[in-house]
Amino acid sequence: MNDGNILSTLTIILRWITILNICKETIRTGAKRQEPLNPRKYRYVKYFDDLANDNNHIVAIVLFKLNVDEKGNTIENNFVLTAYQKYIRHRR
């Protein structure tokens, strides 16, 4: 592997880390709305002013589940279904 490939790989990794941090911030501090047809599913939305193209919000969809292990203990199994950038016009 040459220096160009290593630099390219590191750049991709840094971009993914940035994307993951933005998604985490959206879930931690964004507006949260429960989906009406699936009460275990939530939509998080947060404004950002430095996204690609004209997008200005990150939307993350999270599903909250509970599983039971073989000993009968309840285990959380929450996960992000998807996250994406979106342009949302500001209301006046």
C-alpha positions as protocol buffer text, in pm:
chain_id: "A"
residue {
  index: 1
  type: MET
  ca { x: 0 y: 0 z: 0 }
}
residue {
  index: 2
  type: ASN
  ca { x: 150 y: 334 z: -101 }
}
residue {
  index: 3
  type: ASP
  ca { x: 124 y: 669 z: 79 }
}
residue {
  index: 4
  type: GLY
  ca { x: -157 y: 787 z: -152 }
}
residue {
  index: 5
  type: ASN
  ca { x: -374 y: 487 z: -67 }
}
residue {
  index: 6
  type: ILE
  ca { x: -308 y: 526 z: 305 }
}
residue {
  index: 7
  type: LEU
  ca { x: -398 y: 895 z: 292 }
}
residue {
  index: 8
  type: SER
  ca { x: -713 y: 818 z: 95 }
}
residue {
  index: 9
  type: THR
  ca { x: -816 y: 548 z: 344 }
}
residue {
  index: 10
  type: LEU
  ca { x: -753 y: 779 z: 640 }
}
residue {
  index: 11
  type: THR
  ca { x: -959 y: 1054 z: 476 }
}
residue {
  index: 12
  type: ILE
  ca { x: -1253 y: 815 z: 430 }
}
residue {
  index: 13
  type: ILE
  ca { x: -1226 y: 698 z: 792 }
}
residue {
  index: 14
  type: LEU
  ca { x: -1221 y: 1058 z: 919 }
}
residue {
  index: 15
  type: ARG
  ca { x: -1531 y: 1141 z: 711 }
}
residue {
  index: 16
  type: TRP
  ca { x: -1716 y: 841 z: 859 }
}
residue {
  index: 17
  type: ILE
  ca { x: -1618 y: 944 z: 1211 }
}
residue {
  index: 18
  type: THR
  ca { x: -1749 y: 1295 z: 1142 }
}
residue {
  index: 19
  type: ILE
  ca { x: -2076 y: 1154 z: 1005 }
}
residue {
  index: 20
  type: LEU
  ca { x: -2117 y: 926 z: 1307 }
}
residue {
  index: 21
  type: ASN
  ca { x: -2057 y: 1216 z: 1547 }
}
residue {
  index: 22
  type: ILE
  ca { x: -2316 y: 1430 z: 1366 }
}
residue {
  index: 23
  type: CYS
  ca { x: -2568 y: 1144 z: 1389 }
}
residue {
  index: 24
  type: LYS
  ca { x: -2496 y: 1100 z: 1762 }
}
residue {
  index: 25
  type: GLU
  ca { x: -2543 y: 1473 z: 1820 }
}
residue {
  index: 26
  type: THR
  ca { x: -2872 y: 1463 z: 1631 }
}
residue {
  index: 27
  type: ILE
  ca { x: -3003 y: 1179 z: 1847 }
}
residue {
  index: 28
  type: ARG
  ca { x: -2879 y: 1335 z: 2173 }
}
residue {
  index: 29
  type: THR
  ca { x: -2992 y: 1694 z: 2119 }
}
residue {
  index: 30
  type: GLY
  ca { x: -3228 y: 1702 z: 1820 }
}
residue {
  index: 31
  type: ALA
  ca { x: -3605 y: 1739 z: 1820 }
}
residue {
  index: 32
  type: LYS
  ca { x: -3765 y: 1401 z: 1891 }
}
residue {
  index: 33
  type: ARG
  ca { x: -4099 y: 1281 z: 1754 }
}
residue {
  index: 34
  type: GLN
  ca { x: -4263 y: 943 z: 1808 }
}
residue {
  index: 35
  type: GLU
  ca { x: -4397 y: 773 z: 1497 }
}
residue {
  index: 36
  type: PRO
  ca { x: -4776 y: 735 z: 1521 }
}
residue {
  index: 37
  type: LEU
  ca { x: -4794 y: 390 z: 1357 }
}
residue {
  index: 38
  type: ASN
  ca { x: -4503 y: 240 z: 1549 }
}
residue {
  index: 39
  type: PRO
  ca { x: -4465 y: 377 z: 1904 }
}
residue {
  index: 40
  type: ARG
  ca { x: -4119 y: 216 z: 1935 }
}
residue {
  index: 41
  type: LYS
  ca { x: -3986 y: 423 z: 1643 }
}
residue {
  index: 42
  type: TYR
  ca { x: -3865 y: 782 z: 1685 }
}
residue {
  index: 43
  type: ARG
  ca { x: -3755 y: 1048 z: 1437 }
}
residue {
  index: 44
  type: TYR
  ca { x: -3483 y: 1291 z: 1546 }
}
residue {
  index: 45
  type: VAL
  ca { x: -3417 y: 1610 z: 1350 }
}
residue {
  index: 46
  type: LYS
  ca { x: -3143 y: 1868 z: 1404 }
}
residue {
  index: 47
  type: TYR
  ca { x: -3033 y: 2179 z: 1213 }
}
residue {
  index: 48
  type: PHE
  ca { x: -2675 y: 2208 z: 1086 }
}
residue {
  index: 49
  type: ASP
  ca { x: -2539 y: 2492 z: 875 }
}
residue {
  index: 50
  type: ASP
  ca { x: -2244 y: 2309 z: 718 }
}
residue {
  index: 51
  type: LEU
  ca { x: -2393 y: 2007 z: 539 }
}
residue {
  index: 52
  type: ALA
  ca { x: -2339 y: 1904 z: 178 }
}
residue {
  index: 53
  type: ASN
  ca { x: -2525 y: 2075 z: -105 }
}
residue {
  index: 54
  type: ASP
  ca { x: -2817 y: 2283 z: 27 }
}
residue {
  index: 55
  type: ASN
  ca { x: -2910 y: 2038 z: 304 }
}
residue {
  index: 56
  type: ASN
  ca { x: -2955 y: 2192 z: 648 }
}
residue {
  index: 57
  type: HIS
  ca { x: -3087 y: 1911 z: 872 }
}
residue {
  index: 58
  type: ILE
  ca { x: -2992 y: 1561 z: 973 }
}
residue {
  index: 59
  type: VAL
  ca { x: -3280 y: 1318 z: 1020 }
}
residue {
  index: 60
  type: ALA
  ca { x: -3219 y: 997 z: 1216 }
}
residue {
  index: 61
  type: ILE
  ca { x: -3475 y: 720 z: 1263 }
}
residue {
  index: 62
  type: VAL
  ca { x: -3424 y: 506 z: 1575 }
}
residue {
  index: 63
  type: LEU
  ca { x: -3605 y: 188 z: 1677 }
}
residue {
  index: 64
  type: PHE
  ca { x: -3623 y: 95 z: 2046 }
}
residue {
  index: 65
  type: LYS
  ca { x: -3658 y: -276 z: 2120 }
}
residue {
  index: 66
  type: LEU
  ca { x: -3635 y: -498 z: 2424 }
}
residue {
  index: 67
  type: ASN
  ca { x: -3517 y: -858 z: 2415 }
}
residue {
  index: 68
  type: VAL
  ca { x: -3512 y: -1119 z: 2688 }
}
residue {
  index: 69
  type: ASP
  ca { x: -3203 y: -1337 z: 2734 }
}
residue {
  index: 70
  type: GLU
  ca { x: -3203 y: -1703 z: 2835 }
}
residue {
  index: 71
  type: LYS
  ca { x: -3196 y: -1605 z: 3206 }
}
residue {
  index: 72
  type: GLY
  ca { x: -3506 y: -1386 z: 3169 }
}
residue {
  index: 73
  type: ASN
  ca { x: -3319 y: -1054 z: 3189 }
}
residue {
  index: 74
  type: THR
  ca { x: -3445 y: -768 z: 2977 }
}
residue {
  index: 75
  type: ILE
  ca { x: -3186 y: -636 z: 2733 }
}
residue {
  index: 76
  type: GLU
  ca { x: -3218 y: -313 z: 2536 }
}
residue {
  index: 77
  type: ASN
  ca { x: -3169 y: -351 z: 2163 }
}
residue {
  index: 78
  type: ASN
  ca { x: -3194 y: 5 z: 2030 }
}
residue {
  index: 79
  type: PHE
  ca { x: -3053 y: 89 z: 1689 }
}
residue {
  index: 80
  type: VAL
  ca { x: -3048 y: 351 z: 1417 }
}
residue {
  index: 81
  type: LEU
  ca { x: -3249 y: 238 z: 1116 }
}
residue {
  index: 82
  type: THR
  ca { x: -3129 y: 519 z: 891 }
}
residue {
  index: 83
  type: ALA
  ca { x: -2994 y: 872 z: 895 }
}
residue {
  index: 84
  type: TYR
  ca { x: -2984 y: 1120 z: 611 }
}
residue {
  index: 85
  type: GLN
  ca { x: -2939 y: 1484 z: 517 }
}
residue {
  index: 86
  type: LYS
  ca { x: -3240 y: 1688 z: 416 }
}
residue {
  index: 87
  type: TYR
  ca { x: -3326 y: 2046 z: 326 }
}
residue {
  index: 88
  type: ILE
  ca { x: -3608 y: 2176 z: 546 }
}
residue {
  index: 89
  type: ARG
  ca { x: -3738 y: 2525 z: 479 }
}
residue {
  index: 90
  type: HIS
  ca { x: -3767 y: 2741 z: 788 }
}
residue {
  index: 91
  type: ARG
  ca { x: -4116 y: 2847 z: 888 }
}
residue {
  index: 92
  type: ARG
  ca { x: -4181 y: 3218 z: 919 }
}
